[in-house]
Amino acid sequence: MYDPDQLRTFLAVAQSLSFTQAAERLGIRQPTVSQHVRKLEVAVGRPLFLRDTRTVTLTADGEAMAGFARTILAAHEEAAGYFTGSELRGRLRFGVTDDLALTPLPRILRDFRQLYPRIDLELTVAQSPNLLRRVESGHLDLAYVKHSVGTGYEPNGRLVRRDPLVWAGINGTRIAPDGPVPLVAYQAPSLSRSLGVQTLEQAGRSCRITCIVRGVNGVLAAVRAGLGIAIFARSLMPADLVEPPPSAGLPELPAIDLVLITNPRAAKEPAEALTAAILGSNAPLKPDAA
């Protein structure tokens, strides 16, 4: 038997690769984080992390334990929900970015509605800046958004995962290493658009926005038509798109955080129940190619 608190702590470290950030996220002291990880490593009889003074990385056994931990915690939440979930009721206004809506998140929401039938779930799909404004104005209780790494979402934000951004296009897309980069982009304000343009400017590259779209379906249509390349979180890049080759001379993009933001004025229990369902799910956030 593995202690659920130790598993949650382990996953927090595995997602952030930082004992300090894990402690901040969980609201506990860093020595407690280290103690939980050490006890879990003793329980499994194998090291789960490689650590030095600067970096923390998962071992192969740590990667395996991350999958097991998500499965165990999801089963734990399901069991708890079976016996207590039917008592939860009320309204939960949930917002999500459109690219995350194309992942297994709808399945998670379907299971959540079956587990908590007395919670009236209202879904809003929009871009991250719009969702954040709606949380701040009190029109959403919880939002699943993309955010710049590590800043601006505490104390009401929960890190789900950190994901590098990547350039993505159809196979054979030609990008001249000394010419402007043809970019398919969301309407402003857009986090991926801002980070992409900023990264190109810092590398001394110009860009030409060939298509401006409102949603991810527009991005996919334009990229698949060969109008240019787009920017995706690596785990969200459709399987039929590829990263341009090194000969394109594109600079490396930064990472982003996928974050759950809670309205502090929202009903606590429904928001926490959905947060637990998303954090506990072991489904990979990978959209379909279609």
Secondary structure, DSSP 8 states (H G I E B T S, - for coil): ---HHHHHHHHHHHHHS-HHHHHHHHTS-HHHHHHHHHHHHHHHTS--EEE-SS-EEE-HHHHHHHHHHHHHHHHHHHHHHHHHGGG--EEEEEEE-TTGGGTTHHHHHHHHHHH-TTEEEEEEE--HHHHHHHHHTTS-SEEEEEEETTSS-TTTEEEEEEEEEEEEB-TT----TTS-EEEEEESSS-HHHHHHHHHHHHTT--EEEEEEESSHHHHHHHHHTTS-BEEEEGGGS-TT-B---GGG------EEEEEEEE-TTS-HHHHHHHHHHHHH----------
